[in-house]
Amino acid sequence: MSRRVPAVVVTVVGLAALAIVGASSPEPEVPVFAESAAPWMPAVLPAGGLTESWFCPGVPATGEEDVGGEVVLANRTDQAVGARVELMSEAGQGPVLEVEVPAGGRSVVDVDAALTGRFVAAVVEVTGGGVVVEQRALHPAGSAVSPCANSTSAEWYFADGFTVGGSVNQIVLSNPFDDRVIVDVTFATADGSRSPAAFQGFPVAPRSVAVLDFGVAGAGAQGEDLLAVSVQAARGRLVAGRAQHFLDGGRLGYTMQLGAPALRDQWWFADGAKGPSVSERFSLYNPTDAEVEVDAIFLGVAEFAEVPTIVVPAQQVVAFDPGTVATLAEGAHSVVFSTLDDPSIVVERAVTRTVDQLPSTTVLLGAPPRADGYVATTWYLAAGVEEPGSGALVVYNVDNSTGTLTVEAIRPEGAAPVPGLEAVPLGPNARVELPLDRPEMAGAMLVVRSSSRIFVERSLPSGVDGGRSASWALPEG
């Protein structure tokens, strides 16, 4: 197995810890979907291009009561911007909506009011760019926000699936192009890796959505506490998300998020906690043909917690429970998982918090640095706070130096710091939690600007039984 120098080095509790970080009438321009140079997480790109495209993985849109979804478009520029929103379902291409996003304002597309289906995905084309796009899934078991992708990919990965007690685990595949996409799907459980014939050469029709339900009879993955999935396009590119409805097995709630479009050698998590009312599990998936060794380093803690190297066999998924680390103190923490092997893993975190004896679970894919090691200093939230509440922004400072950060709210009248969140001190390699209870935040795009390189995770109320829904802000880059 090959070795290489990791991208980011952090210092933890005074110890150097390797972590990684025609002439008269010209032909009209034909818009094309933007592609980033290399797969990364959803990011805010420079404005000013011909067309900027966003790919939303899908929201439930069955038409049932309290089930639906939204696409949120937030304009960070001082000029109104036009956008074209194309919806698609399992039945094929749906309506195309023309939307104007006011300067410094937001526009919200009510997806299920325009098209119904088990899931409806969206492609958003923004003239000139400058708009940040996210989706919000609405479900009786809780709401879930997810950034939309900047590009499609030929591969997608999910590490923390769950089908215990009839829990629903659905992979939602959306094909925004005019040609059929063919995918091969493999999954891994605690018992090993499998490639069912029904999931090989699986077609996704042009401009449509396909749903793979791993919790139903015949899918081969019922009652699984640990379920990782790999989607490989044998032909074409697409977008993949995962919807989970937890019904038993110590988990309750609903999540919907993008998969990982590439394997990486490090995954960061800004938020996390160890305590009697919190259950935290990390799922590490290695779909490659070689064994991988992974180091977990806890950050933002008073005392260094020694964690044995985690071995992830080829084509397997393993679970890691921070509660088993005796030297990890109770309380909040951040963490990074890193390997010196070539990019080879995907890591997701499942956190279940118990409030009034009711568990509420949220799952989050880790955040990687960009392939060149870049970590952003500015992060955006299009779907921020609809009303002041109990949510929070959790920020981790990657740098071994003191910094400051400011949270701004962008509105049609301009951008302004949120009172009380101007020049917030940020210690070296430190974690800070910022409340989302300021009235100035409601209904606005939020921007976190820092003098240091940071990761910004948000924890929003799910709307059910005091639960939380985790998602990343979008890095500038």
N, C-alpha and C positions, 0 to 999 in steps of 0.2 A: 504494500500500500504506500502511496506517495505521501510525502510530508511537505508542508510549506509554512512560511511565517504567517501567523494570524494577523488580521487587519487592525485590531484595536487592542491596546494594552491598558488595563485599569489597575489601580492600587486599592486594596481592601484592608482596612484596619492596620495601616502601616506596612503591610506585606505586599511585595510585588506579586500579583497574581495574573497569570496568563489568561486572558479572556477573549481575546478576540475583540473588537468592535468593528382665320382669313385676313386680309390687310385692313379693310374698313370695319370689319366686325370680328374681333378675335374670338377664337373658340373658347367657350366657357370652361372654367376650371372644374375638374371632376374631384369632389372631395374624396379623400382616402382616409382609412382608419390609421391613427397615429400608432407607432410602435416604439417603445422605449429601446434603448441600446441593449439592455440586458434585463431579464426579469427581476423585478424588485417588488416592494409593496406598493399599493396605490399611493401616488404622490401628486403634489401640485406642481405643474409644469409652467415654464415661462409663457406669458400671454403674447399674442401677436402673430401666431401662425394662421394659415388659411382656415383650417378646421381642427378643432381639438375634440377627440372622441373619448367617451367614457362608456364602460360596459358594466351594467348592473346585473348581478347574478340571478336575481329573481325574488319576488315576494309572493306570499300566498294570496290568491285572489279568487277564492271559490264563490264569493257572493254570500257566504254564510255570515250570520251576525257576528260582529267583532273580529272578523277575519278580513285582512286586506293589507294594503301597503302603499307606500309613497316613494316617489323619487324627489329628492330635495336638491335644488340648484341654487347655489349661493354665489353672487357676483362680487368679486373682490376689487373690481375696477371702478372708476368714476364715470363710466359710460354704460348705458343700457346695452345689453347683449342679447342677440337672438339665438335660440336653440331649437333643434329638431329632435323630438323624442319618439323613437320607433319602439313599439311594444310588440312582444311575441309570446306565444303560448304553445302548448302541445299541439294545438290545432293549426299552427303556422303563424304567419305574419299578421299582426293586428293593425290598429290605426296608427297613423303618424301624426303627432301633435306638434304644432308650432307654438313655442313658448317664448315670451320676452321676459328676461330677468333684469329688473331695474338696477341702476347703478347703486352699489353698496347694499343691495337688497336680496331677497330670496323669492323663489317661486317653487311651489310644491305641486307635483302632479299626483292626483288621486288615481292610482293605477287601477284598482278594481272597479272604479266608476267608468273607466274607459274600455277595459277588457277583463273578462273573467276566465279562470282556468285554475288548475291545481297550483301552478306557479306561472307568473308572468315576469319575463325579463325585459330589460330596456337597453337600447343603445341611444346615447345622447351625443349629438354632434353640435358643437358650439362654434359659431362663427367668430373667428378671431381669438377664441380662448378666454382665459381670465375667470372661468367659472369652476367651482368645486362641486362635485356631484357625489351624493351618497344616497343610499336607500334605507327606508325604515319599514321593517316587517311588523305587522300588527296581528296579534293572536291572543285568544283568551288566556293562554298560559303565560303571556308576557310579550313585550315589544323588544325588538332587536335592531340596532343600527349597524350598518356595514358600509364602509367606503366602496365605491364602484371602482373597477379596474381601469387602468390606462390602456391596456392592450390585452389581446387574446394570447393564448399559449397552446402548445402542443402537449403539455403535460401539467397535471394538477395532482396535489397530494393532500390527504387529510389524516391526522394522527389519532384523534380522540373521538371515535364513534362509540355508540352505546345503544343496545337494543334490549336491555333487561326489562322484564315485566311488560312487554308490549310497547316499549318506548320506540318512537319513530325515528329512523335515521335515513334521510333521503338525500341522494346526490342529484343536484339539479344542473343539467348540462344545457347551455344555450349556444346556438350556432347563429351568429349574426351575418353570415355570408351566403352567397348564392349557390354554393356547392355543398353537397352532403359531406358530413364529417364522419369518419369511421374511428371508433375508439375500442381499445382493449382495457378491461378493468380487472385489477387484481386486488384482493383484500387479505389482510393479515389479522389474526386473532392470537390469543394466548396459546392456541394449539398449532399455529403455523400459518403458512401462506397458501392461498388458494386462487385459482384462476378458472372460475366456472365457465363452461362452454357458452352459457347463455349471455355472458358478458364479454365474449370475444367477438370482434368484428361488429360491434353494436353500432347501428346507424343513428345519426342525429340529422334530421332533415334540414334543408336550407331555411334560414330565418325562422327557426322554431326552437322549442324547448323539449327536452326529454328528461324523464325522472326515473331514477333507479332507487327502488325502495328496498333497503337491506333488512328491514324488520319483518317483512311479510313471509308467509310460508313459501318455501321453494327457493328463496334467495340464498339460503345456505349460511345465514348469519343471525339467526334468531337467538335471543337470550345471551348475547355477547356483552360482557362488561368492558372489553377492550377490542376496538375494531378500527383498523387503519385501512385506508383506501388509496389506490394509485390509479389514475386515469391517464392513459397514453393514447394520443391520437395517431393512428397508423396513417391517416390521411387527413390533412386540414388542421385547423386551429379553432379553439372554442373557449368558452368561459365556464368554470365550474364552481358552484357553491354547495353548501350543505345545510339542510334544515334538520333540526333535531327537536323533538317534543318528548321531554322526559316525563315518564309516568310512574316509575317505581324504581326499586333498587337503590334507594337513598337519594335519588335525583328527581326534582320537579322543575318545570320551566320550559322555555322555548328559546332556541337560538337559530340564527341564520347568518352565515358569513361566507366570504370567499375562501377558496382553498389556497394552497401555496403553489405558485406557478413554476417553482424551481426548488431543487435541493440546495441547502446552504450549509456552511460550516459553523455558524453561530446564530442563536436565537435569543432575543432579549425580552424580558417581562418587567415592566416598571412597577406593577402592583402585585401584591401577594401577602399572605398572612398565615401565621401559625397560631392556633388557639382552640379552645374547647368547642366553640360554635362554628368553626371553619374547617372544612375538609378541602384540601388542595391536592390535586394530582396532575403530574406532568406525563404526557404520553410522548415517547420518543420513537419515531418510525424511521427505519433504515431499509429502503426498497432496493438497495444496491446488492451486488453479488459478493461483497466482502464485509467481514465483521468490522464494526466501528467502535472506538472508545470515545466516550463523551465525558467531559468534566462539567459539573454544576458548581457555580460560584455564587453564593448569596451576597448581596450588596445592600448598602444602606443600613447595615446592622452594626451594633456596638462591638460585638466580638466575632472573630472569624469562625465560621462553621466548617469543619472538615468533613468533606463528603467523598466517599470512595468513588473511584472511576466507574462510570456506568457503561457496561458492555452491551451493545445492541447487535445481535447476530444478523447476518445477511437476510434480507427480505422479512424481517421480523419487527414487531413493535413491543416495547417494554414500558412498564409504568414505574414512575418514581414518586414516592410520597415524602414530602419534606417533614411530615410529622414523625417519621422514623429517624430523623437526624437528631441525635441527642444533644449535640453541641449547638444546635440552632435554637436561639431564644424565642419564646413566644412574642408575638407582635408582628408588625408590618415589616415587609422586606421587598427588595427587588432581586432578580436573579438573571444570570446569563448561562446558557448551555453552549459549550464550544467543543470542537474536535479539531485536531491537527491533520486529520485526513482530508482529502479533497471534499468539496461540498457533497454531502451524502445523507443528511438527516432533515427531518421535519419535526418540530416540537410544538405541541399544543398544551394549554393549561385548562383544566376544569376546576372551577371553584364552586363549592356548595356552601352557602351560608344558611344557618338555621335561625329563623326569627319566629318566636311564639310557637316553637315546635314544628314549624313548617320549613322544609328545605327549599332553597331556590338555587338553581345551577346555571352558570354561564360558562361558555367555552371560548377560548381566545387562542388564535395562532400567534406565535411569537413574532417579533419584529426583527428583521435582519438589517445590518448596515447595507448600503448599496455595494455592488460587486467591487467597486474601487475603494471600499472602506469608509466612504462618506457617511456621516451622521449629521442630520439637519439641526439647525439652531432655531428654525421657525416651523411651527406646525399649525394646521388649520382644522376647524370643525365646522362643516356646513350644517349638519343636523346637530345643533347644540342643545340648548335648554329652552323648552317651550314655555316653561314657567319655573321660577326659582324653586329649588327642591333640595333633596338630600344627596344628590350626585356629587361627584368630585373629579378633578383632574389629578392624576398622579404623574409626577415628573421625576425622571432619574437623570442626574448629571453624569455624563460619561467621563468628563474631564477631571483630572486630578488638580483642580484649581477652583477657587471660589468664583461664582458668577452671580448674575441677577437675571430675573425674568419678569416680564410684564404680560398680562392678559388684556387684549384689546377686543372691543366689540365693534364690528363694522356694520354701519347702518347707512341709509340713503343720505343722511346729513354728514356722513364722514366716519372715520375711525377715531375711537377714543379709548384710553385705558379704563378698565373697570375699576371703580373706586375701591381702594384697599388691596388691589392686586397690581400696583405699580412698583417696580423695582423690588420684587420679592427676593430676599437673599437665598442663594442656592449653594450649599457647601460642596466641597470637592467630593466626588464619588458619592453624592448624597441623594436621598429620596425626599421629596416634599409633596404633600397632599393639599390641594387647593379646593375650597368649597365652591359649589355651583349654586349658591344661594343669593347672589346679588340680583336685584331687579333689573339692572342694566344689561344683564346677559340674555334675558328672555327674548326669544324670537330673532336673535341676531347671529350672524356668523362670528365665531370666536377665533382669535389668533393668539398663539403663545409664542412670544419672541424672547430669546435668551442670548446672553453673551457667551454661553457655553453650549457645547453639543449635548443634546438631550433626546430622550425618548418620552413621548407623551401618550399616556393611556387614559381613557375616560371610563368612568363608572357611572352609568345613568340608571335612574329608577326604571325597573321593568314594567311598573304599573300594577304588579300583582304581589300582594302579601309582603311588601317591604323588600322585594327582590331587586337585584342589580343586574344590569346587562353591560358587559365589558366590550370595548372596541378601541381601536387606535384612532388618534387624530391622524391627519395626512401630512407627511413631511414635505417641506419645500425642497424641490430638487429635480 
